[in-house]
Amino acid sequence: TLRKPISQSSMADWASKNLNMHTQGIFRRRISISNMLSWNGGSIKKPMLITSNRTIKKEACEMFKLVQSYMGDRQTRMDRNHVALVTVTKCWSMQGLRDELYIQLIRQTTDNTCYRSLAWGWELMAISLAFFSPSPKFQSYLEGYIYRHLDSDEKIAQHIKDLKNKKITKSRKKRKQNTEDEGLPISTYAKYCYRKLQKVAITGGKKGLRKPTVEEITHARNAILTPSLFGSSLEEIMLRQQDMYPGNKLPWVQTQLSQQVLALGGEQTEGIFRIPGDIDEVNALKLQVDQWKIPNGLSDPNIPASLLKLWYRELEEPVIPQQFYKECISNYENPDAAVAVVQLLPELNRLVLCYLIHFLQIFAQPSNVGRTKMDVNNLAMVMAPNCLRCQSDDPRIIFENTRKEMSFLRMLIVHLDTSFIKGLV
């Protein structure tokens, strides 16, 4: 569910408290907030946001040049992929630079008279959101800014026209004008960024020790138009695989990763689903899977097992849709009622859930439990949070429901007949 973003007056209030007000001219007059948050063709001599960190102060000014280079407003010898990589890596490595980047992008996409530059600014924002979130205190401000652009294409076109008709300032004269409309509609970027912000605020972005790569930058850019297999809805995933696997009844990503776990001996691996795979290797596999590839060199079943859990967890709507949540936790001790809930699910959700339960039933066999040390209770404990999502903010309710969610999934692993799923893809 999308929260209602903060109002423009609240945003102005936030800006007045957090912006590092710049000055200009020999009398060092302070620049107004509106000018501080409007496109700038020159460089900046200090960060946009107040900070006492010397490294951040220095890096922020260099980063502004990178933002201008990516948007085509500053000449550079680097290609745009490399510019994005350097920018994202700086912020990924230094948490204090993240809000600075987002406020710089807000500035450079405000009152920008060049559509191509504007589109590229939004594109860099979308790429950045694939790697890291803004700080909690800045999130509402960024959310409010993106929200205002969700349905703004006509307004933007008119605004650019009006700005061009006004007297062109000195700084804009220096700018190489490009009147061609290049890039997607701004609302397309904004809608993508809005959804991405909701997710990254929860997940925290890219994890692991390996720095971002050019491949990940390219993948993040492509995801704007071609949604990832992770974080999408089941319906979107099935629609995307229609051309490649038209006969499949189940998501390719689900069946392939499940088969990989078994092919690598996962049902004989101690701590499977409990012990996480190496995060950098999981990220690398995720990149491959998103390109509909399963690499041959996998050896550790924990890698596809961790990615499979991630796929379930990141689904836009859980495998068991929200409207069935109450019925699930009400019937956590009743086998017949639990099985009856499964029959009520939409067909696609029912098949996906039954495939998962069938898969877990393999691991629940006594001969495998002896090796994995993962009995039905352990399997239910690690998998329940990936299938059911409690919407409450009350810690007591969350704690109480966690036990019921586990018990419900345990009922399904023990009692649900999934024999019909054999051989289904």
Protein Blocks (a to p, Z undefined) as FASTA:
>chain_A
ZZddddfklmmmmmmmmpccddedjkopacdfklmmgccfbdcfbdfbdcfbfklmmmmm
mmmmmmmmmnopaccfbdfklmmmmmmmmmmmmmmlmmmmmmmmmmmmgoiabfklmmmm
mmmmmmmmmmoccdfklmmmmmmmmmmmmmmmlmmmmmmmmmmmmccdfklmmpccdfbd
gdjdfklmmmmmmmmmmmmmmnnpaedjbdcdfklmmmmmmmmmmccfehpafklmmmmm
mmmmmmbmbdfklmmmmmmmmmnommmcghihklccdfklmmmmmmmmmnopacfkbcbl
klmmmmmmmmmmmpmbafbafklmmmmmmmmmbmklmmmmmmmpcfklmmmmmmmmmmmm
mmmpmklmmmnopafklmmmmmmmmmbccfbfbfklmmmmmmmmmmmmmmmmmmmccklm
gopZZ
